[in-house]
């Protein structure tokens, strides 16, 4: 399940998955897997909090971190 709204917000603001990975101090590949629904686990609350606070303060959590099923 991917984060379509978060990905759209990233695109509109020019934020990269590398920037999110640097913020959360994780590998870029891990961030990409989370964003694109490759792994079942989503973001933990503290991760979502940091992402929202630093990059997307104008968005609601419910909007940014809703997960959508991958379309095959």
C-alpha positions in Angstrom: 0.0 0.0 0.0 1.6 3.2 -1.1 1.4 6.8 0.1 -0.1 8.5 -3.0 -0.9 11.8 -1.2 2.5 12.0 0.3 4.1 11.3 -3.0 2.0 14.0 -4.7 2.9 16.5 -2.0 6.5 15.6 -2.4 6.3 16.1 -6.1 4.5 19.5 -5.8 7.1 20.8 -3.4 10.2 19.2 -5.0 11.0 17.1 -2.0 12.9 13.8 -2.7 12.9 10.5 -1.0 16.5 11.1 -0.3 15.7 14.2 1.7 13.1 12.2 3.7 15.7 9.4 4.2 18.3 11.9 5.5 15.7 13.4 7.9 14.9 10.0 9.3 18.5 8.8 9.2 17.6 5.7 7.1 18.7 4.3 3.8 17.2 5.8 0.7 16.1 2.4 -0.5 14.2 1.9 2.8 12.4 5.2 2.3 11.5 4.3 -1.3 10.2 0.9 -0.3 8.0 2.5 2.4 6.7 5.3 0.1 5.9 2.9 -2.7 4.3 0.1 -0.7 7.0 -2.5 -1.3 7.1 -3.3 2.4 4.0 -3.9 4.6 5.1 -1.7 7.5 4.3 2.0 7.1 5.7 5.0 8.8 5.9 5.0 12.6 4.3 8.0 14.3 7.6 9.6 15.2 8.7 9.3 11.5 5.4 10.8 10.3 5.7 13.6 12.8 9.1 14.6 11.6 8.2 14.4 8.0 5.1 16.6 8.5 6.8 19.1 10.8 9.8 19.6 8.6 8.4 19.4 5.0 4.6 19.5 5.1 3.3 21.6 8.1 0.4 22.8 6.0 -1.0 19.3 5.4 -3.1 17.1 7.8 -1.8 13.7 8.9 -4.9 12.0 7.7 -4.3 13.3 4.2 -0.5 12.7 4.0 -0.3 9.3 5.6 -3.4 7.5 4.2 -2.3 4.3 2.4 -3.8 3.2 -0.9 -3.6 -0.2 -2.5 -1.3 -0.7 -5.4 -3.0 -1.0 -8.8 -1.7 -4.0 -10.7 
